[in-house]
Amino acid sequence: MQHCIKLYITLFTLILMGTYACKKAQLPVDDADEIVSPTMGTRKQFTLDSIFLYAKQVYLWNDVLPGYAEFNPRQKYAGMNSDITAFKKELFDISQLKINTATNSPYELPVYFENPKYSNLQVGRSLPGTSAGVVNPGTAVLAGKLISTGSEQVAYIALGSFPKLSTTKTALDEVFADLASANPKSIVIDLRRNGGGYLETAEYIANLIVPGSLNGKVMYSEVFNSAMQNGTVPILKHQPYLDANGKTTIYNGRNATMADVDYSVAGNTYKFSKKGNLQSIQSVYVIVSAQTASASEMLISCLKPYFDVKLVGEKTYGKPVGFFGINIDQYSIYLSSFLIKNANGWSDYFSGMQPDVVVKGVDNPLLGDPDELCLNAALSLVNGTRILTANKLATTGKTANSKADLLQVNNVESVMLENRLRLRK
């Protein structure tokens, strides 16, 4: 999903040693003389403090967060006996503060009770610098073939997920080599069951699709909040930075921390680098559903500035954000931390991408069958037998995203290792 991102935090190392005296302590202050948090407390209290203080600096929409004294997490969640319930409730409350003016609802409006749409907290610690994503992304290429429609050969590929590139590169290269043999002008990408995975793999697929003329053009950018971009996030000094092999890295003569990462837009802009021999694509048709999310949506978004892209199926999940894991005591927290913007600066698909042709297909379609409802609708757009109207065309059947579909996407979020953050030069 995203780049979904990556980290882990140990803000208060002492909390691993047990509980603390609850007596009143002198309060530290920041540069603005604002009360930050007490220096003494219980393990639960320190964790509550940490969740808020990290959000205050790292959260994408941190501009709406009040000061520590006003939010007062220790008092606000003191009545909850279960620690994990208190921590998740705090994260949920934080996630609901930023309102999307286009919908008058929170950007992280939950798809099920009191669970943020993007941010999440899990029991267990993550490796610093890694992202959260889909567990066991599985098989990338579900089907690939050339389909004749009218006088044109159309490339068709169904992608079930984006596993680690090293495990699927050969299969991707082979199927795209076969597709390139006919020099198709149009490609149908079937992402209806693709909840995301490794961004590196999604990027590689984009580079297989685009022509060489796009080399060096912007694919997408990750945009953090202004404090992250400016490097004024001292709290991240408590998080070690690890390389792609999970090893500590020396930076300016010391072990690097996540505060040393380059969070600038320029440092997190990814560009096209053509792969394979397919050079003929001019139009892109994508089959989507409520399960199309994260890295799948990024793939669609990054192609939009350069191709005539049409969507067929149902509205996508809507996840134009990424995050990295932060370790707090025995938990890892994933705060929405950056927007994923395409070359045109577009990222406004929080509620999902609306299809150009709404189609509700069957649960287990025969992938690659020209008579299957969704693929047939896409092919009819290619050969011109279906004309788009301002009201959009729809087939019969359910056309709204089901709650079950949304829950399935939201529930597959777990730990996936992908280290993409880079240190400042």
Helices and strands as residue ranges (DSSP letters): G 13-17, H 43-58, G 62-64, H 68-71, H 73-76, H 83-95, E 99-100, E 105-106, E 120-123, E 132-134, E 141-149, E 152-159, H 165-180, E 186-190, H 199-209, G 212-214, E 218-224, H 226-230, G 234-238, E 250-251, E 254-255, G 258-260, G 266-268, E 269-271, E 283-288, H 295-303, E 308-313, E 321-322, E 325-328, E 331-334, E 338-342, E 357-358, H 373-382, E 393-394, H 403-411, E 413-415
